[in-house]
Amino acid sequence: MSYLSFSSVQRHIFNPGPQTTGRTARGCATPEQNVGMVDERAVTELTLDPADWESFRALAHRMVDDALDEIRTVRDKPAYLAPPTEIKRRILDEAVPLEPQGEEAVYEQFLEDVLPYRNGNISPRFYGWVMGNGFPMGFMADMLASMMNPHLAGLNQSPRFVEEKVIDWFRELMGFPETTSGLLLSGGSMANLTGLAVARYVKAGFDVKADGLWQSKLLTVYASPETHSWAKKTMHLFGMGERALRLVPCNSDFTMDVDALRRLVREDKAAGHKPIAVLGTAGTVNTGATDDLDAIADVCAEEDLWLHVDGAFGALVAISPKLKHIVKGMDRADSVGFDLHKWMYLPFECACLLVRDGEAHRDTFSNSATYLQIFDRGVVAGGIPFADRGIELTRGFKALKAWMSLKAYGFNRFAGLIEQNVAQALALSEMVTREPLLELTAPVALNIVCFRFVAPGLSLEDLNWLNQEILYMLQERGIAVPSSTVLDGRFCLRAALVNHRTRHEDLENLVKSSIELGKERMNSLPAK
Ligand SMILES: *Cc1c(COP(=O)(O)O)cnc(C)c1O
């Protein structure tokens, strides 16, 4: 008996193909004709497992070997290689592949068309934005996670305990109590958004889940202009509106002016609004500045506000005894979001959210039926705690790469790497300061160095053009990948050190190349 012997009731699901002949009056094949069709299909049941395991094994071993070689030799390759038009077209112009091309052929195309043309963040000379690098133990664990392919809503399985444990280690190192719950998410944006959802649920003053924002007061949230763009997107998405995101001015070191925060909250209350949360940042994306989290926590306590800390990369300094002081007060937050794919160097994607009040976290997202229903046996024993802490139901096994890597190398190795990056940022800023043709454009607060090329007699406009040219050329020639930012109207290069492969010589080369390219392009300033 085959799975494909359908009852006559089910037959209508298959639209009879052109080969089906002899329809009955109602458009169904006669029983005799169906027997023929079913038998034909039953002999070749389909599957996606390899037809020939031994040849697939050989290919799989090649993939692993090639992957390891790629990383081992990444230092010798350009930091960035833009995809040539011809390759881009080869990918984009392909028709829908209805027929098989074969495993090997696709792998060959990957090697040729995909692998070389990446954004560069696995290179030792990549300092753009804040992107981690990944490492072999991390990607091998990801492969194993993908092989197991468990469903991480929760359930009675070891992967669930692995995720709980990873969250718990960060909880402990960041000084949160045992009432804390957490969740691994795809990135900092999602972790922060999820934290703000809990804040809104707890602090709105009415049942947001039941009533929505229909007829609600303006629920105001406070953040500095240096806050990452996830905050605006979240206000849009939550229907709270950008108008409710109150921008608190910064001090000259790009941290939030806490006195201004206090004033603004009181003004909003007096105006009849409902302040709910403050977003503090540990490590801003522009300059690496960390808000005075202790002082912000005081304001939150006085004014009954939720403190969410966006610690996308900066929160991780909490694992270093030497740098921990920078995030003093973070352990007073109601929630904190941080990435493991930035300053824990794990392959994309992986971030973590911690919420001090685990019950509030669950109540924000659960539908009472899900967690109250007790199953004490079988696969569903213990319920679906992770699905009850966020909006995703089907979740992959992100925790495995974190768990295996943290155990393999120990948290101290990661703390050492974070300290090394901070030391490198200081070294780079000193090199910049020593060069007459370069200028530091922001104080180095952590691991981000903003600088620009300067030459006497050039206008702001010329310098902005020139520095943008330097940026393009560094990237296009594959020399290095810094990113850029604009500080007080000045276009500058920005190096964010979250790279475990970077060496001192790479930074010397960045300084040297920036000067050389600046001099080279100075002769071709656009005519006015
Ligand atoms: C990167 C970053 C984010 C966003 O995190 P993703 O992982 O890219 O979603 C948020 N805040 C800060 C400060 C960041 O650096």
The ligand as a Tripos MOL2 file, in Angstrom:
@<TRIPOS>MOLECULE
LIG
   15    15     1     0     0
SMALL
NO_CHARGES

@<TRIPOS>ATOM
      1 C1         24.0060   46.8380   15.2870 C.3       1 LIG1
      2 C2         23.2410   47.6020   16.2720 C.ar      1 LIG1
      3 C3         21.8640   47.4210   16.3850 C.ar      1 LIG1
      4 C4         21.0990   46.5070   15.4820 C.3       1 LIG1
      5 O1         21.4780   45.1750   15.6650 O.3       1 LIG1
      6 P1         21.2910   44.1160   14.4730 P.3       1 LIG1
      7 O2         21.9290   42.8900   14.9940 O.co2     1 LIG1
      8 O3         21.9990   44.6960   13.2920 O.co2     1 LIG1
      9 O4         19.8320   43.9830   14.2480 O.co2     1 LIG1
     10 C5         21.2010   48.1340   17.3560 C.ar      1 LIG1
     11 N1         21.8600   48.9940   18.1610 N.ar      1 LIG1
     12 C6         23.1810   49.1940   18.0760 C.ar      1 LIG1
     13 C7         23.8440   50.1370   19.0280 C.3       1 LIG1
     14 C8         23.9270   48.4970   17.1260 C.ar      1 LIG1
     15 O5         25.2470   48.6740   17.0460 O.3       1 LIG1
@<TRIPOS>BOND
     1     1     2 1
     2     2     3 ar
     3     2    14 ar
     4     3     4 1
     5     3    10 ar
     6     4     5 1
     7     5     6 1
     8     6     7 2
     9     6     8 1
    10     6     9 1
    11    10    11 ar
    12    11    12 ar
    13    12    13 1
    14    12    14 ar
    15    14    15 1
@<TRIPOS>SUBSTRUCTURE
     1 LIG1         1 GROUP 0 **** ****
